[in-house]
Amino acid sequence: MEQILGNNLKKLRESCGISQEKLAREIDVSLGTINNWEARRRDIPAKKLVAIAGFFRCSLGEVMGVSDLSGQVLTPERPGGAT
């Protein structure tokens, strides 16, 4: 799960054109913390997952990689939310 979270955080951040520095400031963590999360060296605490979802105005499912931006639940049968 940590690998998925780190990958999704980086993908979400980059797709919005947000730097690690800006995200770190906005959710009150250090730049190193963001780097560690994206590199999957540290777990993202639940409280910070909520802050990330709030910052990007998306669902926890989107941050965690269990749904895509259309709200579809991702499963092995429907990777990427394809129907």
Contacts in CASP RR format, 6 or more apart in sequence:
PFRMAT RR
TARGET T0000
AUTHOR 0000-0000-0000
METHOD contacts of the structure
MODEL  1
MEQILGNNLKKLRESCGISQEKLAREIDVSLGTINNWEARRRDIPAKKLV
AIAGFFRCSLGEVMGVSDLSGQVLTPERPGGAT
1 64 0 8 1.000
2 40 0 8 1.000
2 43 0 8 1.000
2 44 0 8 1.000
3 40 0 8 1.000
4 64 0 8 1.000
4 65 0 8 1.000
5 37 0 8 1.000
5 40 0 8 1.000
5 43 0 8 1.000
5 44 0 8 1.000
5 49 0 8 1.000
5 63 0 8 1.000
5 64 0 8 1.000
5 65 0 8 1.000
6 37 0 8 1.000
6 38 0 8 1.000
6 39 0 8 1.000
6 40 0 8 1.000
6 44 0 8 1.000
7 38 0 8 1.000
7 40 0 8 1.000
8 62 0 8 1.000
8 63 0 8 1.000
8 64 0 8 1.000
8 65 0 8 1.000
9 34 0 8 1.000
9 37 0 8 1.000
9 38 0 8 1.000
9 44 0 8 1.000
9 52 0 8 1.000
9 63 0 8 1.000
10 38 0 8 1.000
12 52 0 8 1.000
12 56 0 8 1.000
12 58 0 8 1.000
12 62 0 8 1.000
12 63 0 8 1.000
13 19 0 8 1.000
13 20 0 8 1.000
13 23 0 8 1.000
13 38 0 8 1.000
16 56 0 8 1.000
20 31 0 8 1.000
20 32 0 8 1.000
20 34 0 8 1.000
20 35 0 8 1.000
20 38 0 8 1.000
21 31 0 8 1.000
23 34 0 8 1.000
23 52 0 8 1.000
23 55 0 8 1.000
24 30 0 8 1.000
24 31 0 8 1.000
24 32 0 8 1.000
24 33 0 8 1.000
24 34 0 8 1.000
26 55 0 8 1.000
27 48 0 8 1.000
27 51 0 8 1.000
27 52 0 8 1.000
27 55 0 8 1.000
28 51 0 8 1.000
29 48 0 8 1.000
33 42 0 8 1.000
36 42 0 8 1.000
37 43 0 8 1.000
37 44 0 8 1.000
44 52 0 8 1.000
49 60 0 8 1.000
49 63 0 8 1.000
49 64 0 8 1.000
50 60 0 8 1.000
52 63 0 8 1.000
53 59 0 8 1.000
53 60 0 8 1.000
53 61 0 8 1.000
53 62 0 8 1.000
53 63 0 8 1.000
56 62 0 8 1.000
56 63 0 8 1.000
58 69 0 8 1.000
59 67 0 8 1.000
59 71 0 8 1.000
61 67 0 8 1.000
62 68 0 8 1.000
62 69 0 8 1.000
62 71 0 8 1.000
65 74 0 8 1.000
66 73 0 8 1.000
66 74 0 8 1.000
67 73 0 8 1.000
67 74 0 8 1.000
68 74 0 8 1.000
68 80 0 8 1.000
68 81 0 8 1.000
70 81 0 8 1.000
72 78 0 8 1.000
72 80 0 8 1.000
72 81 0 8 1.000
72 83 0 8 1.000
73 81 0 8 1.000
74 80 0 8 1.000
74 81 0 8 1.000
END
